[in-house]
Amino acid sequence: MAEAPHPVHAALSIVLRVLREAGATFVIAYQGVYQQTPAEKPAQMLRLGLADELACVPEISANKYALNVRFLLPEGVQRTRVYEHDVASS
């Protein structure tokens, strides 16, 4: 017989489902950069999906002023360069 889910687990599942369904599902990082400020819509959770064939790596930073995502070309440990094309989420 299966155990009933713990109340905390059930509550967190509901909150995560609501957050996932309320967010934008498709955005474009123009010239490899995406920025969202709290004035537009506060970011509560970030879910990032990319096509497998893209040769870039996301760099994500966030604070109380903005959410920033830059897509970088992996060119070594010290050198990074922003991917210069538009990146669409998948």
N, C-alpha and C positions, 0 to 999 in steps of 0.2 A: 504494500500500500504506500502510495506517495505521500510525503509530508506536505502539509500546507506551507506556503511561503511565509517567511517571517514578515511581520508588519512593516519593519523598516525597509526591507527589500521591496515589498509591494509598493510602498510610498515612493521610494526612489525611482522605481520603474515608471510610475505614473508621471512624476516630475520630468524625467528624461524624455519620455514620449511627447509630452506637451512642448518642451523646449525644441525638440527635433522637428516637430510638425509646424511650429510657429516661425521658424527661421526661413531665410531666403534659401532657395534650393539651387539657384544658378546665378553666378556672378562672373564677371570678366575682369581680369587683372590687365589693364591696358599697359602695354610696353613693359610687362613683367612686374607691375606694382599695383597693389590694391590697398586702399585705406578707407576705414570706416570710423566716423566720429560718433560719440554718444548723442550729438544733436540729431544725426540722421536716424539712428536706431541703436540703442545700447546693445553691445555684444554680450550675450550670456554664455554662449557655447560656440565653439568653432569646429566644424566638421569639413575637412578638406579632402577632395577626391580629384585625382588627375589621371589623364590618359597614360597608359604604360609607355607609349612611344616618346613622350616628352623627355628631353634631355636636360631637365632642370630640377633643382631642389628647392623646396619652399623654406624660407626663413621667416619665422613668425615672431612678432613682438607685440605686446599689448600693455597698456597702462590705463589710467583713468581718463586720459585725453583722447586716445585713438587706438585702433587695432590696425596693425600694418603687416602686410604679407608681401615679401619680395621673392621673386623666383630667380635663383642664381644658377649660373653655369659652373659645374664643378671643374675647376681648372688648377687644382693643386691646393695645398694646405694654406698658403699665405694669400694667394690671389683669388679674388672672387669678382665676377662681373655679372651684372643684371642681365637676365634674358630679355632681349629687346623686342620680342613679339608678344602679341596678346595671348593670354592664357585663360581658357575657359574651364570652369569647373565641370566635373563629370558626374 
